[in-house]
Amino acid sequence: MIISIGADLSLVASGVTVLLDNTLVEKKLIKSKPTGDSIIKELERLLTIVNQVMDIVDKHKVKNKTVVCIEGMAFMARNTRALCQLAALNYLLRSLLYTNNIQFIIIAPTSLKKFICGKGNSKKDEMLLEVYKRYGISFSDDNLCDAFGLAQIGLALLNGNEKTLNNKQEEVIGLLKKQL
């Protein structure tokens, strides 16, 4: 039994999906809004998101057979405050996973898109379509779709089934193996 969890972290709507072997067993969209301008309110918001992700991880984790795949940050963001908050969100989750001895990897947005669509600059609608065509699952939210794609990468990494992957997917897996 292999558990692969995809986490597409966002300040507004974080997508989390859980694959048990090849079956989607859980998907959750964690929505969040700012509740004030204070530093404490900002931290509480980030911790609420991270704790909800960790609740899902704790519910499904299996020792030595679980990987959490986190989408790396988009460094092209124009809003410096949002970028700092996203960095904090990302590192808070990494820290909790590390503290709880849960294996995780960071997957660049371009690698996710390349794995699913064959090119690293695919648009959101292309991702939604390719996930449907490849896996027969449709998502109405691109954050959940990305989380599902991340979990698929984790599954491919843990399964070691590179022979069933196409060339672009093999490239992505080859680059990510060093994180395990």
C-alpha positions in Angstrom: 0.0 0.0 0.0 1.4 3.4 -1.1 0.0 6.7 0.0 0.8 9.8 -2.0 -0.5 13.1 -0.9 -0.5 16.2 -3.1 -0.5 19.6 -1.5 -1.0 22.7 -3.7 -0.5 25.4 -1.0 -2.3 28.8 -1.4 -3.4 31.6 0.8 -6.9 31.5 -0.6 -7.6 27.9 -1.6 -5.1 25.1 -0.9 -5.8 21.8 -2.7 -5.0 18.5 -1.0 -5.5 15.1 -2.6 -4.7 11.6 -1.3 -4.0 8.6 -3.5 -4.0 5.1 -2.1 -2.1 3.2 -4.7 -4.0 4.3 -7.8 -7.2 5.3 -6.1 -8.2 8.9 -5.2 -9.5 8.4 -1.6 -9.7 12.0 -0.4 -9.8 15.5 -1.9 -10.2 18.7 0.1 -10.1 22.4 -0.8 -9.0 24.4 2.2 -10.3 27.9 1.8 -8.9 30.8 3.8 -9.5 34.6 4.2 -7.5 37.1 6.1 -9.1 38.0 9.5 -7.1 41.1 10.3 -3.9 42.9 9.6 -1.9 41.9 12.7 1.0 39.5 12.5 -0.7 37.2 14.9 -3.8 37.0 12.7 -1.6 36.3 9.7 0.2 33.5 11.6 -3.1 32.0 12.8 -4.3 31.9 9.2 -1.2 30.1 8.0 -1.3 27.6 10.9 -5.0 26.9 10.3 -4.2 25.9 6.7 -1.1 23.8 7.7 -3.0 22.1 10.5 -5.8 21.1 8.1 -3.2 19.6 5.7 -1.6 17.8 8.6 -5.0 16.4 9.7 -5.3 14.8 6.3 -1.7 13.5 6.4 -2.1 12.0 9.9 -5.4 10.3 8.8 -3.7 8.5 5.9 0.0 8.1 6.6 1.6 4.7 6.6 5.1 4.3 7.8 7.7 4.2 5.0 5.1 4.1 2.3 3.9 7.7 2.4 5.1 10.7 0.6 3.7 14.3 0.6 4.3 16.2 -2.6 4.3 19.9 -2.1 4.2 22.3 -5.0 7.1 24.7 -4.9 6.5 28.4 -4.8 6.0 30.5 -7.8 8.7 33.1 -7.4 7.3 35.3 -10.1 4.6 36.6 -7.7 4.4 40.4 -7.8 3.0 40.8 -4.3 5.9 40.7 -1.9 3.8 40.2 1.2 1.9 37.3 -0.4 5.2 35.7 -1.4 6.5 36.0 2.1 3.3 34.4 3.5 3.4 31.6 0.9 7.0 30.9 1.9 6.0 30.8 5.6 3.1 28.5 4.7 5.4 26.2 2.7 8.1 26.0 5.4 5.6 25.5 8.3 4.3 22.4 6.5 7.8 21.2 5.7 8.8 21.6 9.4 5.8 19.7 10.7 6.3 16.9 8.2 10.0 16.7 9.1 9.2 16.7 12.8 6.8 13.9 12.3 9.2 11.8 10.2 7.0 12.0 7.1 8.8 12.0 3.8 8.1 14.9 1.5 9.4 16.3 -1.8 9.1 19.8 -3.4 8.0 19.9 -7.0 8.4 23.0 -9.1 5.3 24.2 -10.8 7.0 23.7 -14.2 7.8 20.1 -13.3 4.2 19.4 -12.4 3.0 20.8 -15.7 5.6 18.9 -17.6 4.7 15.6 -15.9 1.0 16.1 -16.7 0.9 18.0 -20.0 4.4 17.4 -21.4 5.4 21.1 -21.2 6.3 23.2 -18.3 4.3 26.3 -19.3 0.9 24.8 -19.6 -2.2 26.8 -18.6 -4.7 25.9 -15.9 -7.3 24.7 -18.4 -4.8 22.5 -20.1 -4.0 20.9 -16.8 -7.6 20.2 -16.1 -8.1 18.7 -19.5 -5.0 16.5 -19.4 -5.8 15.1 -15.9 -9.3 14.2 -17.2 -7.8 12.6 -20.4 -5.1 10.7 -18.6 -6.8 9.7 -15.4 -10.5 10.0 -16.1 -11.0 12.4 -13.2 -12.4 15.9 -13.6 -11.9 18.7 -11.2 -13.8 22.0 -11.1 -10.9 23.6 -9.2 -7.4 24.0 -10.5 -5.9 23.8 -7.0 -7.4 20.3 -6.5 -6.2 19.3 -10.0 -2.7 20.4 -9.2 -2.8 18.5 -6.0 -3.9 15.4 -7.8 -1.0 15.8 -10.3 1.5 16.2 -7.5 0.1 13.0 -5.9 0.5 11.2 -9.2 4.2 12.3 -9.3 4.7 10.9 -5.7 3.0 7.6 -6.8 5.3 7.3 -9.7 8.4 8.0 -7.5 7.4 5.4 -4.9 6.2 2.8 -7.4 9.4 2.9 -9.4 7.3 2.3 -12.5 9.2 4.5 -14.9 8.7 2.0 -17.7 5.1 3.0 -17.9 5.8 6.7 -18.1 6.4 8.8 -21.2 9.7 10.6 -21.8 8.7 13.9 -20.3 7.4 12.1 -17.1 10.6 10.1 -16.9 12.6 13.4 -17.0 10.6 14.8 -14.1 10.9 11.7 -12.0 14.7 11.5 -12.7 15.1 15.0 -11.4 13.0 14.5 -8.3 14.5 11.1 -7.2 17.4 12.8 -5.5 15.0 14.3 -3.0 14.0 10.9 -1.7 
